[in-house]
């Protein structure tokens, strides 16, 4: 999963639209939280289960992978120091500085705690609240979702505002942690579904401007209409 915030936000609601049984139209773009669904009286926040430094490090690796050491910016050499991994004089990786805190469970619990704090201090108050987390496990077949479900539930049990649903996206499976019904519902994505969600989300992300107040369904209809008009005009001009 990419680290581009808006694309991830769109992917989250697109996946819920097509895969979540409780879904009712429609999510509307907002801030704090990222989406509001008036029909469900629900706010939805979308985030990556990462530590603060992870996203920046990933972007740095993608930008400079394979570069010679002398071509790296001095600021990177100063920031990462001995964590920079080189082979044959070229940069290939940034080694973790704290192995104890590199597992996906720790990162998910950390990000959940930060979002829970904001839910109780600065988010719009809705009857229901949801959190959509993109997890980054090393092994997608070894997810201790029961442990994570329990730790998140324990952390928020005494809070005034709680997340009714936490959606854990593990790429091939989306686990719906339902704290109202006290259960975990796995949504297994067939390959075709995963490809469709990626294509649909990228299309919506780059076909128009997402301003606060724009709904998912309205945007999809508008962008597709504009796209068909552009294709028709292009066809006329080509004749």
C-alpha positions in Angstrom: 0.0 0.0 0.0 1.3 3.4 -0.9 1.8 6.2 1.6 -0.2 8.9 -0.3 -2.8 10.1 2.3 -5.7 11.0 0.0 -5.4 7.8 -2.1 -5.5 5.7 1.1 -8.5 7.6 2.3 -10.4 6.9 -0.9 -9.3 3.3 -1.0 -10.7 2.8 2.5 -14.2 4.0 1.7 -14.2 2.3 -1.7 -13.4 -1.0 0.0 -16.1 -0.5 2.6 -18.7 0.4 -0.1 -18.1 -2.8 -2.0 -17.2 -5.2 0.8 -18.7 -4.2 4.2 -22.2 -5.5 4.9 -23.1 -2.6 7.2 -22.3 0.0 4.6 -24.9 2.7 3.8 -24.3 5.5 1.3 -22.6 7.7 1.5 -19.3 8.8 2.9 -18.6 12.6 2.5 -15.1 14.0 2.6 -14.3 15.9 5.7 -11.5 16.7 8.2 -11.1 15.3 11.7 -12.3 12.7 10.9 -11.5 12.1 7.3 -15.1 11.0 6.3 -18.6 11.6 7.6 -21.5 9.3 6.8 -24.8 11.0 7.7 -26.9 8.0 6.9 -25.0 6.0 9.5 -24.3 9.0 11.7 -20.7 7.8 11.6 -17.2 9.4 11.4 -14.4 7.5 9.8 -10.7 8.2 10.3 -8.1 6.5 8.0 -4.5 6.0 8.9 -1.4 3.8 8.4 -0.2 1.6 11.3 3.2 3.2 11.3 5.5 5.0 13.7 6.2 8.7 12.9 9.4 8.0 11.1 8.3 5.1 8.9 6.7 7.0 6.1 9.5 9.4 5.6 12.1 6.6 5.7 10.1 4.6 3.1 9.9 7.7 0.8 13.7 8.2 1.2 14.5 4.6 0.3 12.3 4.8 -2.9 13.9 8.0 -4.0 17.6 7.1 -3.5 17.6 3.3 -3.8 20.7 2.2 -5.7 22.4 5.6 -5.5 26.1 6.0 -4.8 26.9 7.0 -1.3 28.4 10.3 -2.5 25.1 11.2 -4.2 23.0 11.0 -1.1 22.1 14.3 0.5 24.3 15.2 3.6 21.1 15.6 5.7 20.3 11.9 5.1 23.8 10.8 6.1 23.5 12.8 9.3 20.0 11.6 10.0 20.4 7.8 9.4 24.2 7.5 10.0 25.2 3.8 10.4 21.7 2.6 9.7 22.3 3.2 6.0 23.1 -0.1 4.3 25.4 -0.1 1.3 26.6 -2.9 -1.1 29.2 -2.3 -3.7 29.1 1.4 -2.8 25.4 1.8 -3.5 22.6 2.4 -1.0 20.0 -0.4 -0.6 18.3 -0.1 2.8 17.8 1.7 6.1 18.3 -0.6 9.0 15.8 -0.3 11.9 17.1 1.4 15.0 14.8 -0.3 17.4 14.0 -3.9 16.6 11.7 -4.2 19.6 9.3 -1.7 18.1 9.3 -2.8 14.4 6.5 -5.4 14.5 3.1 -4.6 13.1 1.3 -5.1 16.5 3.3 -2.5 18.2 2.8 0.0 15.4 -0.9 -0.7 15.2 -1.4 -0.2 18.9 0.7 3.0 18.8 -1.4 4.4 15.9 -4.7 3.3 17.5 -3.7 5.1 20.7 -2.9 8.3 18.9 -6.2 8.3 17.0 -8.2 7.4 20.1 -6.7 10.5 21.8 -7.8 12.7 18.9 -11.3 11.1 18.9 -11.7 12.2 22.5 -10.3 15.7 22.0 -10.7 17.1 18.5 -12.8 15.0 16.2 -16.4 15.9 15.2 -18.7 14.0 17.6 -20.9 11.4 15.8 -23.0 8.6 17.2 -20.7 6.0 15.7 -17.0 6.1 15.0 -14.7 4.0 12.8 -11.0 3.7 12.3 -9.5 2.2 9.2 -5.9 1.1 9.7 -3.5 -0.1 7.0 -1.3 -2.7 8.6 2.1 -3.7 7.3 2.8 -7.2 8.6 5.9 -9.0 7.5 3.9 -12.2 7.0 0.2 -11.7 6.0 -0.5 -15.3 7.0 0.6 -14.7 10.6 -1.8 -12.0 11.9 -2.7 -12.1 15.6 -5.9 -10.2 15.2 -7.4 -11.6 18.4 -4.6 -10.0 20.4 -4.9 -6.7 18.6 -8.7 -6.7 19.0 -8.3 -7.3 22.7 -5.6 -4.7 23.3 -7.6 -2.0 21.4 -10.7 -2.8 23.3 -8.9 -2.6 26.6 -7.3 0.7 25.7 -10.6 2.4 24.9 -13.0 0.8 27.5 -12.9 3.7 29.9 -12.9 6.5 27.2 -15.9 8.7 26.7 -15.7 8.3 22.9 -14.8 4.9 21.4 -14.3 3.4 18.0 -17.3 1.1 17.2 -15.5 -0.4 14.3 -11.8 -0.8 13.6 -11.0 -2.0 10.0 -7.6 -3.7 9.8 -6.4 -3.8 6.2 -3.8 -6.5 5.7 -3.9 -6.3 1.9 -5.4 -9.8 1.2 -7.8 -9.6 4.2 -9.7 -6.8 5.9 -10.5 -7.6 9.5 -13.6 -5.8 10.8 -13.2 -5.5 14.6 -16.8 -4.8 15.7 -16.9 -3.6 19.3 -20.7 -3.3 19.3 -21.3 -6.9 18.4 -18.1 -8.0 20.1 -16.7 -10.0 17.2 -14.2 -10.0 14.4 -15.4 -10.5 10.8 -12.7 -11.3 8.2 -13.3 -10.1 4.6 -11.1 -12.1 2.3 -10.3 -10.3 -0.9 -10.2 -12.5 -4.1 -7.5 -11.3 -6.5 -10.0 -9.8 -8.9 -11.5 -7.8 -6.0 -8.1 -6.5 -4.9 -7.3 -5.4 -8.4 -10.7 -3.7 -8.8 -10.3 -1.7 -5.6 -6.9 -0.5 -6.5 -8.0 0.6 -10.0 -11.2 2.2 -8.7 -9.4 4.1 -6.0 -6.6 5.4 -8.3 -9.2 6.5 -10.8 -11.2 8.5 -8.3 -8.1 9.9 -6.7 -6.7 11.5 -9.9 -9.9 12.2 -11.9 -11.1 15.2 -9.9 -10.6 17.5 -6.9 -11.7 16.1 -3.5 -12.9 19.0 -1.4 -14.7 18.8 1.9 -18.4 18.0 1.4 -17.9 15.8 -1.7 -19.5 12.4 -1.4 -18.1 9.2 -2.7 -21.1 8.3 -4.9 -21.5 11.8 -6.3 -17.8 12.1 -7.1 -17.7 8.7 -8.8 -20.8 9.7 -11.0 -19.4 13.1 -11.8 -15.9 12.0 -12.6 -17.1 9.2 -14.9 -19.5 11.6 -16.6 -16.7 14.1 -17.2 -14.5 11.4 -18.4 -17.0 10.2 -21.0 -17.6 13.7 -22.2 -13.8 14.2 -22.6 -13.5 10.9 -24.5 -16.5 11.9 -26.8 -15.0 15.3 -27.5 -11.6 13.8 -28.3 -13.3 11.4 -30.7 -15.0 14.2 -32.5 -11.8 16.1 -32.8 -10.0 13.1 -34.1 -12.3 12.7 -37.1 
